[in-house]
Amino acid sequence: MRIVIVGGGVLGTMHAWHAVRRGHAVVQLEREAEARGASVRNFGLVWVSGRAVGAELRTALRARRLWEEIGAAVPGIGFRGNGSLTLVRTQTELAVARAAAAAPDAAERGWRLLEPDEVRAVNPALRGEYLAGLHCAADGAVESRVALPALRAALEHTGRYTWLAGREVRTVSGDSVRDDTGAVHTADQIVLTTGAALGGLVRELAGPLPVRRVWLQMAQTAPLGEALTTSVADADSFRYYPAYDSAALVDRQPQPPVAAEHKMQLLMVQRLDGGLTIGDTHAYAEPFPFDEVEAPYDHVTEVASALLGRPLPRIERRWNGVYAQCLDPSAVVHRAAVAPATWLVTGPGGRGMTCAPAIAEQTAEELQW
């Protein structure tokens, strides 16, 4: 078949990957010169540990295996199965971590509760004060800023993939799309993966969607000067990931005011150049701000420094981003036919980088690619 994919982010690119691998020809259109949305404004985390029991966890585990396979085929994406450590600093946090480590699916997730000396044996850079660390061996990371060009280069090498940047799709007719240069691209099937861009053509085709947009702030530091061998989270992440029973944490341990106001957790992952990506915040009420707020950066800097036991390197870059998230917490993604031979796939939320390979594989199976 000839498949046209609209949207150049990780979800669209993974759909292209599965289509080409199944022998089809793909044209992928992106309105920007390069994808600039949540697919590159993220941690690059392949985050299995906190996923909800059921479809979300199954999707994340399958995606983790796919990321490893794709990383072996395309080393330029920078995949590494580095695991993660969620560090706890109070007895209330420790109780949540202990419950997780004793859960029936703990082995499937790769969870183990480590004493401080064991934490430092796994990740010697964590020289701060904490009571324990919940280790997840299943977690991984990719280099989100370079993964998409690397994947496209591998796809182009097959001779069955065409990347067209700077093309905004204006109309969809069922067997073709027309972009804003006037070019018409014929298709047997069309997949719209437009991320958080849910107006314009998507609104015309799909109408109101069971999806909301989420705004967040993040940053990247100068090189740490040593290896951070795992990704790192603080116990506030228990509040935001559905795998954990965090009711006691919510009831007994209020967040610091700035963390509560901005719905924060600390996530920290080391880039291949040695710098640390840190964050993040969550805002759900639109219109989103056009400016960034400094207090959240101060908070994550303080927490990260405490866990490292040393000052955090200087922040060199700050940014914000928006992603689309399904309103139904049990839905991994919103996938629906919106026109003849045309499907919309959106709304993975903060799971997009983690789950994209498996979400795209599910689309391929559903559409009988």
C-alpha positions in Angstrom: 0.0 0.0 0.0 0.9 3.7 -0.2 0.4 5.3 3.3 0.4 9.0 4.0 1.3 10.0 7.5 0.5 13.6 8.7 2.8 14.7 11.5 6.5 14.3 12.0 6.7 13.5 15.7 7.6 10.2 17.4 4.1 8.8 17.0 4.0 9.5 13.3 7.6 8.3 12.7 6.9 5.1 14.5 3.8 4.5 12.3 6.1 5.1 9.3 8.6 2.6 10.8 6.0 -0.2 11.1 4.5 0.5 7.7 7.9 0.4 5.9 8.9 -2.7 7.8 5.8 -4.4 6.5 6.7 -3.5 2.9 4.5 -0.4 2.3 5.5 2.9 0.8 5.2 5.9 3.1 5.0 9.6 2.6 5.3 11.6 5.9 4.4 15.2 6.0 5.4 17.7 8.7 4.3 21.4 8.8 7.5 22.5 10.4 11.0 22.1 9.0 11.6 19.6 11.8 9.3 18.2 14.5 9.2 20.7 17.4 6.5 19.5 19.7 6.4 17.1 22.7 8.4 14.5 20.8 11.6 16.5 21.2 10.6 18.5 24.3 10.7 15.6 26.6 13.1 13.5 28.8 13.6 10.7 26.2 12.4 8.3 28.9 11.1 4.9 28.2 9.2 4.7 31.5 7.7 1.4 32.3 7.8 1.7 36.1 4.7 3.8 36.8 2.3 2.5 34.2 -1.2 1.5 35.2 -2.0 -2.2 35.5 -3.7 -3.5 32.3 -3.5 -2.1 28.8 -1.1 0.7 29.7 1.5 -1.6 31.3 1.2 -4.1 28.5 1.7 -1.4 25.9 4.7 0.0 27.8 6.4 -3.4 28.2 5.9 -4.2 24.5 7.2 -0.7 23.6 10.3 -1.2 25.8 11.1 -4.4 23.8 10.5 -2.6 20.5 12.7 0.3 21.5 15.5 -2.1 22.2 15.1 -3.8 18.9 14.9 -0.5 17.0 18.0 0.8 19.0 20.0 -2.2 17.8 18.9 -1.5 14.2 19.4 2.3 14.5 22.1 3.1 17.0 21.7 6.8 16.3 18.6 7.0 18.5 20.8 6.5 21.5 18.7 3.8 23.2 20.0 2.4 26.5 18.4 0.2 29.0 19.7 2.2 32.0 16.8 1.5 34.4 15.6 4.1 37.0 15.7 4.8 40.7 12.9 6.6 42.5 14.4 7.9 45.7 12.4 8.2 49.0 13.3 10.5 51.8 10.5 10.1 54.4 8.8 7.1 56.1 5.5 7.9 54.3 7.3 7.7 50.9 9.1 4.6 52.0 5.8 2.9 52.7 4.6 3.6 49.2 7.8 2.2 47.7 7.6 -0.9 49.9 4.0 -1.6 48.7 5.1 -1.2 45.1 8.1 -3.6 45.6 5.7 -6.2 47.1 3.0 -5.9 44.4 2.2 -9.0 42.3 3.6 -7.4 39.1 6.8 -6.1 40.7 9.0 -8.7 39.0 7.3 -8.0 35.6 8.2 -4.3 36.0 11.6 -5.0 37.3 11.0 -3.3 40.7 13.3 -3.9 43.7 13.6 -1.8 46.8 17.3 -1.0 47.5 19.0 0.3 50.7 21.1 3.4 50.4 24.3 1.5 50.0 22.7 -0.6 47.3 21.4 2.5 45.5 25.0 3.9 45.4 26.3 0.7 44.1 23.9 1.0 41.2 24.3 4.7 40.7 27.4 6.1 42.5 26.5 9.7 41.5 23.7 9.6 44.1 25.6 10.7 47.2 22.8 12.6 48.9 20.5 11.7 51.8 17.6 9.3 51.2 16.1 6.3 52.9 15.9 3.9 50.0 15.5 3.7 46.2 12.8 1.9 44.2 14.8 0.4 41.3 13.1 -0.4 38.0 15.3 -2.4 35.7 12.8 -2.2 32.8 13.1 1.6 32.3 15.3 3.0 29.5 16.0 6.2 27.6 16.6 7.5 24.1 18.0 10.8 22.8 14.8 12.6 21.8 16.5 15.5 20.0 18.3 13.2 17.6 16.1 10.0 17.5 13.7 11.2 14.8 16.3 12.2 12.2 18.1 9.0 12.8 14.9 6.9 12.3 14.1 8.9 9.1 17.6 8.3 7.7 17.1 4.5 8.2 13.7 4.6 6.6 15.0 6.6 3.6 17.7 4.0 3.1 14.9 1.5 2.2 13.8 3.5 -0.9 10.1 3.3 0.2 10.0 6.4 2.5 9.7 10.1 1.6 9.9 12.9 4.2 8.3 16.2 3.3 8.9 19.0 5.8 7.4 22.4 5.7 4.1 21.0 4.3 0.9 21.7 6.1 -2.0 19.4 5.1 -5.1 21.4 4.1 -7.6 18.8 2.8 -8.1 15.0 3.1 -10.3 13.3 0.5 -10.0 9.6 1.5 -7.5 8.6 -1.2 -5.3 11.7 -1.1 -4.2 14.7 0.9 -3.4 18.1 -0.4 -0.8 20.2 1.3 -0.3 24.0 1.4 2.0 24.0 -1.6 -0.8 22.6 -3.7 0.8 19.2 -4.0 -1.6 16.2 -3.9 -0.3 12.9 -2.3 -2.3 9.8 -3.2 -2.9 7.2 -0.5 -4.5 3.9 0.2 -4.6 4.9 3.9 -4.0 8.1 5.8 -2.9 8.4 9.4 -3.1 11.7 11.2 -0.6 12.0 14.1 -0.7 15.7 14.8 0.1 15.6 18.5 -1.3 18.5 20.4 -2.3 20.4 17.2 -6.0 19.5 17.5 -7.5 22.5 15.7 -7.8 23.2 11.9 -8.0 20.1 9.8 -8.3 17.8 12.8 -11.2 19.7 14.3 -12.9 19.7 10.9 -12.6 16.0 10.5 -13.0 14.8 14.1 -15.0 17.4 15.9 -14.7 17.5 19.7 -12.2 15.0 21.0 -11.9 13.2 24.4 -8.5 14.7 24.7 -7.0 17.5 26.7 -3.8 19.5 26.3 -1.1 19.6 29.0 1.6 22.3 29.4 4.9 21.6 31.1 8.3 23.2 31.8 11.7 21.5 31.6 15.4 22.3 31.5 18.8 20.9 30.7 22.1 21.5 32.6 25.7 21.6 31.7 27.5 18.2 31.8 27.5 16.6 35.3 31.1 15.5 35.0 30.4 11.9 36.0 28.0 9.2 34.9 24.4 9.2 36.2 24.0 5.5 35.5 20.2 5.4 35.8 17.3 7.8 35.3 16.2 9.3 38.6 12.8 10.4 40.1 11.8 11.7 43.4 8.8 10.4 45.4 6.5 13.1 44.1 6.4 11.0 41.0 4.3 8.5 43.1 1.5 11.1 43.0 1.4 11.3 39.2 1.9 7.7 38.0 -1.1 5.3 38.4 1.0 2.2 39.3 1.4 3.5 42.9 -1.0 3.6 45.8 -0.2 7.1 46.8 -3.3 7.9 48.9 -1.3 8.0 52.1 1.3 10.2 50.5 -1.3 12.7 49.3 -3.1 12.7 52.7 -0.2 12.8 55.1 2.6 14.6 53.2 1.6 17.8 51.4 4.0 19.0 48.7 6.0 22.2 49.1 3.7 25.1 47.9 5.6 25.6 44.6 5.5 21.9 43.8 1.8 21.7 44.7 0.9 24.8 42.6 2.7 23.5 39.5 1.9 19.8 40.1 5.5 18.9 40.1 7.7 15.9 40.3 11.4 15.5 39.7 12.5 13.5 36.8 16.2 13.5 35.8 18.0 11.7 33.0 21.5 12.2 31.6 22.0 13.0 28.0 24.8 11.3 26.0 26.7 14.6 26.2 26.7 14.5 30.0 24.1 17.1 30.6 21.0 16.4 32.7 17.4 16.9 31.5 15.3 17.9 34.6 11.7 18.7 35.3 8.8 18.9 35.3 5.5 20.7 35.8 1.9 20.1 34.7 -0.8 22.7 33.8 -4.2 21.7 32.4 -6.2 25.0 32.2 -6.0 26.8 28.9 -5.0 29.3 27.7 -1.5 28.3 28.7 1.1 30.9 29.7 3.5 32.2 27.1 6.2 32.8 29.7 8.0 30.4 31.9 8.0 30.6 35.7 11.3 30.5 37.6 10.2 29.0 40.9 9.7 25.5 39.5 13.3 25.5 38.2 14.5 26.5 41.7 12.5 23.6 43.2 13.8 20.9 40.9 17.3 22.3 41.2 17.1 22.0 45.0 15.6 18.5 45.0 18.1 17.2 42.4 21.0 18.7 44.3 19.9 17.1 47.5 19.7 13.6 45.9 23.1 14.1 44.2 24.7 15.4 47.3 26.3 18.2 45.3 25.2 21.4 43.5 23.4 20.8 40.2 25.4 22.0 37.2 24.3 25.3 35.7 21.1 25.2 33.7 21.9 25.9 30.1 18.5 25.5 28.4 14.9 26.0 29.5 11.8 25.2 27.5 8.1 24.4 27.7 6.0 22.1 25.7 2.4 20.9 25.2 1.2 17.3 24.7 -2.2 15.8 24.1 -3.6 13.4 26.8 -6.7 11.2 26.7 -9.4 12.3 29.2 -10.2 8.6 29.9 -7.4 7.5 32.2 -7.8 3.9 31.1 -7.2 4.8 27.4 -3.6 4.6 26.2 -4.4 6.5 23.1 -7.3 7.9 21.1 -7.4 6.0 17.7 -10.5 6.6 15.5 -11.6 6.6 11.9 -12.4 10.3 11.0 -12.9 10.0 7.2 -12.8 7.2 4.6 -9.5 5.4 4.9 -8.3 8.0 7.3 -7.5 7.5 11.0 -6.5 9.9 13.8 -4.1 8.7 16.5 -3.5 11.1 19.3 -3.6 11.6 23.1 -0.9 9.3 24.6 -0.1 12.1 27.1 3.1 11.8 29.0 3.4 8.2 27.6 4.1 9.2 24.0 7.9 8.7 24.0 7.5 5.5 26.0 4.7 3.9 24.2 4.9 5.2 20.6 6.5 2.0 19.0 3.7 -0.2 20.5 0.9 2.2 19.8 2.0 2.3 16.1 2.3 -1.5 16.0 -1.3 -1.7 17.3 -2.4 0.7 14.5 -0.6 -1.5 12.0 -2.3 -4.6 13.2 -5.7 -2.9 13.4 -5.4 -1.5 9.9 -4.0 -4.8 8.6 -0.7 -3.5 7.3 
